């Protein structure tokens, strides 16, 4: 992943993160998912979604519009 990518979404809920990622990909926005959850205790940690900065405004609009 390039350093220029920015974090667009963070959640402890893996289903919700996958849903947001899927919706953004449906709109042709490249998404990188970083899972920082503890492998032993799934209650700790977060899942972060990153996108290219040029898609930031569009991604925020999609997330708000779809109430994600």
N, C-alpha and C positions, 0 to 999 in steps of 0.2 A: 504494500500500500504506500502510495506517495505521501510525503509530509504535508502536501497542500490540501488534503482532504479535511473536511470539518465535521464535527459531531453534530448530528441533527436530532438524534433521539436517544434516550436512555430509559431502560425499564428493568425491573427485576422479574417481570413476567415474560417468559420466553415465547408464549403464544402471541402476546400482544406485539412483541418486537418482530416476530415473523410476519404478522399481519401487516404492519407498517412497511416492512421491507418489501413484501409482495406487492402492495399497492403502489409504492414508488417505482418498482421495477415494471409494473404494468404501464406506467407513464414514461417509460424509457429513461429512467434515472438510475444510473449505476449506484449500487449500495454495497458497502462493505460492512459485515456484521462481526463485531469483536465480542466474544463471549468471555466475560471476566468472572463468571460464577465459579464458586469453589466446587471442585469435582466431588468432594466428599460430603459437603453440606450444601445442598442446592438452595438453601434459604439465604446464603450470603453471596454478595456480588451482583453485578449488573450486566446487562447486554447493551452494547452501544452500537448505534448505526452511524456510519460516516458516508458523506457524499462529496462530490466536487463543488467548490464554492459557487460556480456559475449557475448551479441548479438550486441554490439555497432558497430564493424567493418562491420558486415554483413548488418546491418540496413542502415548505411551510404552508403554502396555500392548500395543497392537497391534503396535508395532515389535518388542518383546521376544517376544510370542507367536508371531509369524511369522518370527522369527530373521532380521530384515532388517538 
